[in-house]
Each structure stands twice: as C-alpha cells, then as structure tokens.
Amino acid sequence: MDRQAPAQPAAPSPAPSPAAARSVGGQRVLVGQPRAGIATALRRGLAGIGVRYVDVALDVAGVLASAEAGLPDLVVIDRALLDHAPDLIASLRAADGARELPVLVLGRFGSAADRRAVMELGATDILARPISRAELAARLRVHLENRSLNRSLREVIRSLQTFHTGAVQRMQLARDMQLALLPDVDACQDIERRYAVRLDSHFESSSELGGDIWGARVLDESRFAVFLCDFTGHGVAAALNTFRLHALLAKIDLPGDDPAETLGAINRLLVGLLPETQFAAMLYAVVDTVEDRLTYATAGAPKPIIGIPGHNLLVGESVGLPLGVSLKASYRNRVIDFPPGAFLFLFSDALFESRDWEGRPFGYEGVLDLVRWSHRDLDGQGEGSLAKLLDRYFDVMPRPLADDLTALWLTRRGR
C-alpha cells in the first residue's frame, strides 16, 4: 500500500521585528467580516504581527457600533459590506479624530474599474483575494506601523506647537521688558521741554531680542546726557547684557557729567561681568545748553556725525577699546561747539555694515550721503529728519537686517 506523504505544515507568518511589535502590539484593529472563517484568518494574521486587540463585527451596524464605542487604529472590512452600505467608510471617518483612519477593503475585484470604484468610496488600500498569510501580515503591518508613525508625528508636532507657543510668549515678554529699558515718550518729551531739543530714535533688532540700548539722562538745569551702546551679537545673550548695563546705570553712582570717566567706570564693571569674547561699543555724550557745547567719549563706537549751522558736516573721532575688553582701557573726552540748530546723529554699526539686495555693504560714506540729504531740508527743529533718513535707507536695504540697528538723532531747536 502506498504511503501518503505527510502534510507540510503551513508556513508561519513572518515574525515582526522588535520595533514593529512595539509599534503595533498595543493597537486596536476592527474587522468587519460576515464570514467566520475569513474573520478567523484575519485574526490570526493580526496576531502573527503582534496585534493583541482585535474586534470582529459581522455586519455594517456592528462595524459602526464598535467604532463608536472606541476609535480603532485600523479597519479591515469585507467588500460585501460596502455593497450594502457604500457610505460606510465615510461614516467611519465622520467621528472625531477619524479623518485619517486607515480602512482596508478585502474582497475579489474583477477589473481595474472595480478597484477604482472601491478606492473612490474612500478605501486606504485594497486586499485582493486570494491573498497569502505572509502577504496579508506584511500589508497589515505596513499600515499599522504607518498609523503608529503618524500618531507619533502628530504628538511631536503638538508638543512642538505647545513649546513654540510658550517660547513665543516668553520671548515677547522678554522683548517687552527690553523695550521698557528704553526712554519712553514721556521721558523723551521731558528732555525736549527742559533743554529745547528734539530727540528722535529708532530701535530695530534682527531677531526677537537685540543687543542695543540707548538712553538719555537729566544731569542739571542746563546739561543732559545721551548714550548708545551696542553689545556683540544679538538674541538672548546680547539682550541679557543690555539688562546688565541698565542695572549699572541705574544703581551705580557713575560720574555721569564726564563721558570719559563714565565709560571708564562702566568698563571696569563690565570686565568682570561679561562672558569671555563679549564686549560693547558705546558712545556717551553730554550736551551743555548754556555753554553751547557737546562733550563726548567713545569706546569702539561708530563715529558720530554732527551738523553745525553754517558748517559742513563734522565726522567725530572714535577711539578707545570697546567696553569689557581690558581693565587697562582708558577713554578721552572730545569737546565741540553745539549751538542751537546743531544736531548729533548716533547709530550702531548695523547701519553701515548691512548689505543691500546685491550683497554690497552700505558703507560709512553711504550713511554720510543719507545725512547730507536729510540735512538739506532741516528747518532748525529737526522735525522728521530721522524718519526721512531711514525711509530712504530701507528703500535699498532688505529687512530683516543681519544685526541690531539703533539710531538717535538729537537736534537743538533754533532760537
């Protein structure tokens, strides 16, 4: 008698990788299948790739009820259910959070048009019978891993959005605090009334926070001081230095009526406060409205531009090491006439170091040309001079600038 060959065992489903098992093991799959045998095969295929939670519904009502009880991560439905309820997939995706729910349709498809019709009903993919257990497991695993990945990406995006919102709010608060360091409208108007001057300023950081700060200080009935300081870099680190300087100016007894001594005192304090490689360029000036005199000292700052009625523009000197570099640094006062009708223009180096649309630096000569152009129409009051200058400047210079920009235009009103 002939012996029958022993039956070959069914090929086992591919074992999922550890990463795949972790990603799909805790997911829930809903199977809509009226045939118990096929439902059992699907359950085994899902178990083979590590899925532990499988719900089986026998009809359309059961599928919708199961999905309503708890949104699954993947739905596998038989083609026959779509024949009875063509809007089944749309109904499943109508639930909250189900817009991207993957829905796979299992069945026999006689033509490309037949497949296209199913896809037009909203199917994510088609599982065409006959299908081997290995292919079934592979296809299911791909969709479950994609679902897991999409969920992880959404969580990351949600977390980043939350972090970004908080960071933006904190940055705005820091920016508001930094802007509060600058003289406000009332302080500027007080200076203007006391000393018969006009004071215009512009502050623009290249990022949310900047390293520039300027200020004006009342000294006595006839004298006041103005200063402009530019710390290296920009952003949070540079902004912290502006807070340091503001605290020094507010709390330390500085010789505010002597620019050179003031810079020297600030330098000695900043050498011990500033992190290594950080420093500041600063100009400090005192206006005496009785003596018609301007006294200033610089610490690596851009050269000031002074306009005196009846004279050509004067480009001041700029000498002295930047603040915070060396305890041995010393500074020297410059004294020039500053009668009514004269003006002083101070600015950070971004004004002449920034590059135009073609990559060319604006240059110091470009700044002088702008001042000459603005100076021509001055009426002795300085009305709108800085605004005109900056409007013309930004006609050729793209924003945002690569560095923080601060500009200060001070005019003694004509008698």
C-alpha positions in Angstrom: 0.0 0.0 0.0 1.3 3.4 -1.0 2.1 5.7 1.8 0.8 9.2 1.7 3.4 11.9 2.0 3.0 13.7 5.4 1.2 17.1 5.1 3.5 20.0 5.1 2.9 22.4 7.9 1.7 25.8 7.0 4.4 28.4 6.6 4.4 30.6 9.7 3.7 34.2 9.5 6.7 36.4 9.4 7.8 37.4 12.9 7.6 41.1 13.4 10.8 43.0 14.3 11.0 44.2 17.9 10.4 47.7 16.8 7.3 46.7 14.8 6.0 44.6 17.6 6.3 47.5 20.0 4.6 49.9 17.5 1.6 47.6 16.6 1.2 45.5 19.8 -1.0 47.9 21.6 -3.1 49.0 18.7 -6.7 48.0 18.2 -8.0 46.7 14.9 -11.6 46.4 13.8 -12.5 43.6 11.4 -15.8 43.9 9.6 -16.3 40.4 8.1 -19.6 38.4 7.8 -17.7 35.1 7.2 -16.4 33.5 10.3 -13.6 31.6 8.5 -12.2 34.7 6.9 -12.6 36.6 10.2 -10.6 33.9 12.0 -7.8 34.0 9.3 -7.6 37.8 9.7 -7.4 37.5 13.5 -4.6 35.0 13.1 -2.8 37.3 10.7 -3.0 40.2 13.1 -1.9 38.0 16.0 1.1 37.0 13.9 2.4 40.6 13.7 1.8 41.2 17.4 -1.7 42.8 17.5 -3.4 41.8 20.7 -6.7 43.8 20.4 -9.0 42.7 17.6 -12.7 43.4 17.4 -14.9 41.5 14.9 -18.2 42.7 13.6 -20.4 40.7 11.3 -22.4 43.5 9.6 -22.5 47.2 8.9 -24.3 48.0 12.1 -21.8 46.1 14.2 -18.9 47.9 12.5 -20.4 51.3 13.2 -21.3 50.4 16.8 -17.8 49.0 17.5 -16.2 52.1 16.0 -18.5 54.4 18.0 -17.5 52.6 21.3 -13.8 53.3 20.7 -12.0 54.5 17.6 -9.7 51.8 16.2 -6.3 52.2 14.7 -7.1 50.2 11.6 -10.3 48.9 10.0 -10.4 45.9 7.7 -13.8 45.4 6.0 -15.2 42.9 3.5 -16.2 44.2 0.1 -19.6 42.8 0.7 -20.3 45.3 3.5 -19.6 48.2 1.1 -22.1 46.7 -1.4 -24.7 47.1 1.3 -23.6 50.4 2.6 -21.5 52.4 0.1 -21.2 55.3 2.7 -19.7 53.0 5.4 -16.1 54.4 5.1 -17.4 58.0 5.1 -19.4 57.2 8.2 -16.4 55.7 10.0 -14.3 58.8 9.2 -17.0 61.2 10.3 -16.2 60.5 14.0 -13.9 62.9 15.9 -10.2 62.2 15.2 -11.1 59.6 12.5 -10.3 61.8 9.4 -7.1 59.8 8.7 -8.4 56.4 9.9 -6.9 53.7 7.5 -9.6 51.5 6.1 -8.6 48.4 4.1 -11.1 46.6 1.9 -10.8 42.8 1.4 -12.5 41.0 -1.4 -12.4 39.9 -5.0 -12.0 42.5 -7.7 -12.8 41.6 -11.3 -11.3 44.7 -13.0 -9.4 47.9 -12.6 -12.7 49.8 -12.7 -13.9 47.7 -9.8 -10.8 48.6 -7.8 -11.2 52.2 -8.7 -14.8 52.3 -7.6 -13.8 51.0 -4.1 -11.0 53.5 -3.8 -13.4 56.3 -4.7 -15.5 55.2 -1.8 -12.6 56.2 0.5 -10.6 53.0 0.9 -7.0 53.4 2.0 -5.9 50.2 0.4 -7.3 47.0 -1.2 -6.5 43.4 -0.1 -7.4 41.4 -3.2 -8.3 37.7 -2.6 -6.8 35.2 -2.8 -4.0 36.5 -0.6 -1.4 34.5 1.3 -1.0 34.8 5.0 2.5 36.2 4.6 1.3 39.0 2.2 -1.7 39.7 4.5 0.6 40.0 7.5 3.0 42.2 5.7 0.3 44.6 4.3 -1.4 44.9 7.7 1.9 45.6 9.4 2.8 48.4 7.0 -0.5 50.2 7.6 -0.3 49.7 11.4 3.3 51.0 11.5 2.3 54.0 9.4 -0.6 54.7 11.7 1.7 54.5 14.7 4.3 56.7 13.0 1.6 59.3 12.0 0.3 59.3 15.6 3.9 59.8 16.9 4.4 62.6 14.4 1.2 64.3 15.5 2.3 64.1 19.1 5.7 65.5 18.3 4.1 68.3 16.3 1.6 69.0 19.1 4.4 69.1 21.6 6.4 71.4 19.4 3.5 73.7 18.9 2.9 73.9 22.6 6.6 74.6 23.2 6.7 77.1 20.4 3.6 78.9 21.7 5.2 79.1 25.2 8.5 80.2 23.8 6.9 82.9 21.7 5.0 84.2 24.7 8.2 84.2 26.8 10.2 85.9 24.1 7.5 88.5 23.7 7.6 89.1 27.4 11.4 89.5 27.3 11.1 91.8 24.3 8.6 94.0 26.1 10.9 94.1 29.1 13.8 95.1 26.9 11.8 97.8 25.2 10.9 99.1 28.7 14.6 99.8 29.2 14.5 102.5 26.5 13.3 106.0 27.3 9.5 106.2 26.8 7.6 109.0 25.2 7.1 110.9 28.5 10.8 110.7 29.3 11.8 112.0 25.8 9.3 114.8 26.0 10.6 115.9 29.4 14.1 116.1 27.9 12.8 118.1 24.9 10.9 120.6 27.1 13.7 121.1 29.6 16.5 121.7 27.1 14.7 122.9 23.9 15.8 120.0 21.8 14.2 117.4 19.6 15.0 113.7 20.2 14.1 111.1 17.6 15.1 107.4 17.9 14.8 104.1 16.1 15.3 100.7 17.6 15.1 97.5 15.5 16.5 94.1 16.5 17.5 91.5 13.9 15.7 88.8 16.0 13.1 88.9 18.8 15.8 90.3 21.1 18.7 92.6 20.5 22.0 93.8 22.0 21.5 97.5 21.5 20.4 100.0 24.1 20.2 103.8 24.2 19.2 106.3 26.9 19.0 109.9 28.0 19.8 111.3 31.5 19.0 114.6 33.1 22.1 116.0 34.8 21.1 119.5 35.9 19.2 122.5 34.7 21.5 123.1 31.7 23.0 119.7 31.0 21.8 116.3 30.0 23.5 113.1 28.7 22.7 110.7 25.9 24.3 107.4 25.1 24.1 104.5 22.7 25.6 101.1 23.4 25.9 98.0 21.1 26.8 94.7 22.6 28.3 92.0 20.5 25.9 89.5 18.9 22.1 89.6 19.1 19.4 87.4 20.6 19.1 86.3 24.2 22.7 86.5 25.2 23.1 90.1 23.9 19.8 91.1 25.4 20.9 90.0 28.8 23.9 92.3 28.6 21.6 95.3 27.9 19.8 94.4 31.2 23.2 94.3 32.9 24.1 97.8 31.6 20.8 99.3 32.5 21.2 98.0 36.1 24.7 99.5 36.3 23.5 102.9 35.1 20.5 102.9 37.4 22.2 101.6 40.6 25.9 102.6 40.5 27.0 106.2 41.3 28.6 107.0 37.9 30.3 110.3 37.1 27.6 111.0 34.5 28.7 114.5 33.7 32.2 113.3 32.5 31.8 111.0 29.5 35.4 109.6 29.6 35.2 108.8 33.3 31.7 107.3 32.9 33.0 104.9 30.2 36.0 104.0 32.3 33.8 103.2 35.3 31.4 101.1 33.2 34.3 99.3 31.5 35.8 98.3 34.9 32.5 96.8 35.9 31.8 95.0 32.6 35.2 93.3 32.5 34.1 91.2 35.5 30.5 90.8 34.3 30.6 90.0 30.6 31.3 86.4 29.4 34.5 85.9 27.6 34.6 87.1 24.0 31.7 89.5 24.6 32.1 93.3 24.7 30.3 96.5 23.9 30.8 99.6 21.7 29.4 102.7 23.4 29.3 106.5 22.9 28.4 108.7 25.8 27.8 112.4 25.3 26.9 115.4 27.5 25.1 118.4 26.0 25.5 121.8 27.8 22.8 124.2 26.6 24.3 127.2 28.4 27.9 126.8 27.1 26.6 125.5 23.7 28.9 122.6 24.0 29.0 118.9 23.3 31.4 116.7 25.2 31.6 113.0 24.2 33.8 109.9 24.6 33.7 106.7 22.6 34.5 103.1 23.3 34.8 101.5 19.9 31.6 103.0 18.7 30.9 104.3 15.2 32.0 107.9 14.6 29.2 110.4 15.5 28.0 112.8 12.8 27.5 116.4 13.9 25.8 119.2 12.0 26.5 122.8 12.9 24.7 125.7 11.2 26.9 127.3 8.6 29.4 124.5 8.6 30.0 121.3 6.7 29.1 118.0 8.4 31.6 117.0 11.1 32.5 113.4 11.5 33.7 113.0 15.1 36.5 110.8 16.3 36.1 107.3 17.6 38.9 105.9 19.7 39.2 103.7 22.8 38.8 100.0 23.3 35.3 98.5 23.5 33.9 98.1 27.0 34.6 94.8 28.8 37.8 94.0 27.0 40.6 95.2 29.4 40.9 96.8 32.8 43.7 99.0 31.3 41.4 100.7 28.8 41.2 104.5 29.1 39.0 107.0 27.3 39.3 110.6 26.3 36.8 113.4 26.0 36.2 115.4 22.8 34.6 118.8 23.1 33.0 120.6 20.2 30.6 123.6 19.7 27.0 122.7 19.7 24.9 125.8 19.3 21.1 126.0 18.7 20.3 124.5 15.3 23.1 121.9 15.6 22.3 118.2 15.5 24.0 114.9 16.6 23.4 111.7 14.8 24.4 108.4 16.6 23.9 104.9 15.3 25.0 101.3 15.7 27.3 99.7 13.1 24.4 97.8 11.5 23.6 101.0 9.6 26.7 100.9 7.5 27.7 97.2 7.7 24.3 95.8 6.4 24.3 94.7 2.8 21.9 95.6 0.0 19.9 93.3 -2.2 23.1 92.6 -4.3 25.2 91.9 -1.2 27.1 95.2 -1.2 27.8 96.8 2.2 26.1 100.2 2.6 29.3 101.7 4.0 30.0 104.8 6.1 30.0 107.0 3.0 26.5 105.8 2.3 25.5 107.0 5.8 27.1 110.4 5.3 25.3 110.8 2.0 22.0 110.0 3.7 22.7 112.5 6.5 23.6 115.2 3.9 20.4 114.5 2.0 18.3 114.7 5.2 20.3 117.8 6.5 19.4 119.9 3.4 15.8 120.3 4.4 16.3 120.8 8.1 14.4 123.8 9.4 16.4 124.1 12.6 13.9 122.0 14.5 14.9 118.5 13.3 11.3 117.6 12.5 11.2 114.2 10.8 14.9 114.1 9.9 15.5 110.5 11.2 12.3 109.1 9.7 13.2 110.6 6.3 16.7 109.1 6.5 15.5 105.6 7.5 12.8 105.6 4.8 15.4 106.3 2.1 17.8 103.8 3.7 15.3 100.9 3.7 14.4 101.7 0.0 17.6 99.9 -0.8 18.3 97.7 2.3 16.4 94.5 2.8 14.8 93.6 6.1 15.5 91.9 8.4 19.0 93.3 8.9 21.8 90.9 9.9 22.4 92.9 13.1 20.5 95.1 15.5 20.0 98.7 14.5 19.7 101.7 16.8 19.7 105.3 15.6 19.4 108.5 17.6 19.0 112.0 16.1 19.3 114.9 18.6 18.6 118.5 17.4 18.9 121.7 19.4 16.0 123.8 18.4 16.8 127.1 16.7 16.3 130.3 18.6 
